Amino acid sequence: MVQLAIATGVTALVTGLFLAPLSVELDNQAMHRALAIAQTTAAEPRLDNALENSRPTRHGPVQRAAERIRNATGAEYVVVMNRHGVRWSHTDPNEIGRRVSTDPSLALAGHEVMEIDDGTLGRSARGKVPLRNDGREIIGAVSVGIAYESVHERLLSTVPQLLAYAGGALAAGALAAYLVARRLQRRTHDLAFSDISALLSEREAMLHGIREGFLALDKNGRIRLMNDEAQRLLGLPPEVTGNMVDAALPAGRTADVLAGRVSGADLLTVSGQRVLVVNRMPTDDGGAVVTLRDRTELERLGRELDGTRGLIDALRAQDHEHANQLHTLLGLLELGLHEEASSFITQAVGVHRATAEQVTERIHDPLVASLLVGKATMATERGVSLTLASDTHLPDHLVDPHSLVTVLGNLVDNALDATATVPDAQLEVQVHADGRTAVVRVSDNGPGVPAAHRASVFTEGWTTKEPPPHGQRGIGLALVRRLAERYGGTTIVGDRPGGGAVFTVTLPDALSDELSEECSTPPRQAAATNLPWNDGTITGTFPDEATGAHQ
């Protein structure tokens, strides 16, 4: 109905706008016609002689010539006058010999005149021209009138035809409006404008209120819509709406998954330091809807669960070992071998304390040292020999210790998994500072990484292992690479002499300029104090500095 009302209003407006200039055009045509008849009458042969040599009578030669022209042209009147404005001819013979009712001065002055004016015969369209003799002197004027009622009748006669055209246009517009309305109803599922507005408001509230990231892409891969959570997870500003996915995101797996170049359900990807689960659903118009879920916390909890299980198994093994030691100590005491019991206690405690001190002497940062203590315990339980390289040394002025802990922890976990089925498994950790750059190197004697896969080993989701119960693999090394890239560093994997793999990660500007050695507390004591074990106990195998043997 709204479209029909608009079409009707536009049709009426166009009709009115057409009629207004049409009326003016008809007036102009009538005045030009009157002027042309006047010019033709003034050019009539011997009319000038008849005007000068006759009297103004109803049967005079001028009256006869004027009436002949009037009848031939259909003009309302043809008036011939002398220089004083006295009529020599007129439609009404009684007006012959009288002065004209309108001012003839312009025509008698030599000008041609077109006008619409009122006279003795009513309103008419007039044309006036001067009448000249053979010597080109003005001896009078000719005035011709076209009845204005005929002009008005012509205008009115065009109205029905114009209305017919307007009606046809209106009918076509009404049909088009009906077809468009039906199409809109199908496209909008018969929803009213108020319903559409309400749905739009609800959609905006829902999209920006849900905790999942949401992106809508068109058929060309441009971002049509993006909610607040998607901006946060991908680190994108609102201005990227309307851009291509490849232009908004750096090259990598995340851009490939969002653009549809990688297919599948619940695809894992890493954006910054976040682990995301991505699902992409195509739409009917060729675009797609993408949902993002933040799996970072779940992945961290899963890794903590794996670590906790390893620690529990290690503590269970230590408990069994301590029980054996207590039984041995009890037997020595019952046999009265007090000196042997004292020596046994001193040796057992001294070994654990000495091995813990070896870590804290080289690793001054308490978080990194604690990590190595825990990983060594897990390695012992798994039957893996975890050693520190002889040139390991790390000050305790790290800019971001948590990042180094993440890098080192993931590399060690990866090495432990790689050597799980290897007899006489060995794992070596090297951490040292080169100026302000931290270098982490973890090597193992596992199966190694084939040269063909070294470019993919740091890609999100890439793995050759079975996924754990809590989730999927292929995340740890991807996080290592992202952290290294954030520092402007590198991640390299190579071969270990004798077989295995060596992972090397460099983190530029990972250390500050402040030296912890200037503190009053010695580094060894400060690091050992912050360890989560009160007695500094550590289980694992580390090289003895004096003999070189493993303890």
PyMOL commands that set and color helices and strands:
alter all, ss='L'
color gray80, all
select helices_A, chain A and resi 2-42+47-53+61-73+93-95+105-108+148-187+193-209+228-234+238-240+245-248+253-259+296-334+338-362+366-382+401-418+451-453+476-487+516-518+523-529
alter helices_A, ss='H'
color red, helices_A
select strands_A, chain A and resi 77-82+113-119+122-132+138-147+213-217+223-226+267-271+274-282+288-294+385-388+426-434+437-444+490-495+501-507
alter strands_A, ss='S'
color yellow, strands_A
deselect
rebuild
show_as cartoon
